Amino acid sequence: MVREKVTVSTRTLQWKCVESRTDSKRLYYGRFILAPLMKGQADTIGIAMRRALLGEIEGTCITRVKSENVSHEYSTLTGIQESAHEILMNLKEIVLRSNLYGTCDASICVRGPGYVTARDIILPPYVEIVDNTQHIARLTEPINLHIGLEIERNRGYLRKMPQNFQDGSYPIDAVFMPVRNVNHSIHSYGNGNEKQEILFLEIWTNGSLTPKEALHEASRTLIDLFIPFLYKDEENLPLEHNQHRVPLSPFTFHDKLNKVQKNKIALKSIFIDQSELSPRIYNCLIRSNIYTLLDLMNKSQEDLMKIEHFRLGDVKGILDILEQHFAIFLPKKKF
């Protein structure tokens, strides 16, 4: 557990993690403060952050199980202690962490007798299990267990539909929300017109994200949602005229390049995962503390080539994205 004394500056708005602990592999806790705020601002931020933390952050779950040997969800299986339904419920409890876009496949291939745990799942390299001791089934006889899994990254809650049960494929209710709970509280100090507030945020996660990472993701989501309102001269058609229009791409509202390039606040608000980068390139950039377009613009091509596990083709791909969407060119070397 980490605890820090709370000190408040009256000059600059600051945030700080004042408590951090890991209760188990699937339960992390963090407590944060933001101060000093004017009267009323703490509630405004606290409510928005709570909704973003609980509803907008993406998570990764097993959403479908495939097995040709199972006739229906409540089947009992020879040589397996658990019923098919119990196995599905155990798979639902597995917590995953990934940089997955969309869906991918995984599998379990085990021969009994013995216990089957999350450690036995064969995963693609960009998906990892938070707690690989999670129990799945117990094989009581020397039989082969073959299960196909479908993994998806999404947000919110996905409810299985009965009509989707077909060809030995069984969907699973998926809770994609990595944040288990959020509390916010407010401490006021000062008198009269000088009254100020401190916002306290408590965050519990399932281990796929730390509370600090969840806070970062929620903040980024809120920024992305509000950025379009910064461009006052954009023409907005009446809602009824937009009903059949194709959704805008993530970069559409940055098309006015002259304004974007001169506005460091906007550049700092464009995160690199909004681009079409592969999970491997994205992870390399994050490990090098490159999170936004502004961070990238402060690098040269030579700097990018020094990043561990980076290849020439990776640098070229990044340069193509910057040129295509922003007409930005990175120098070969820093001057």
Secondary structure, 3 states (H helix, E strand, C coil): CEECCCCCCCCCCEEEEEEEEEEECCEEEEEEEEEEEECCHHHHHHHHHHHHHHHCCCEEEEEEEECCCCCCCCCECCCECCEHHHHHHHHHCCCEEECCCCEEEEEEEEECCEEEEHHHEECCCCEEECCCCCEEEEECCCCEEEEEEEEEEECCEECCCHHHCECCEEECCEECCCEEEEEEEEEEECCHHHCEEEEEEEEEECCCCCHHHHHHHHHHHHHHHHHHHHCCCCCCCCHHHHCCCCCCCCCHHHCCHHHHHHCHHHHHCCEHHHCCCCHHHHHHHHHCCCCEHHHHHCCCHHHHHCCCCCCHHHHHHHHHHHHHHHCCCCCCCCC
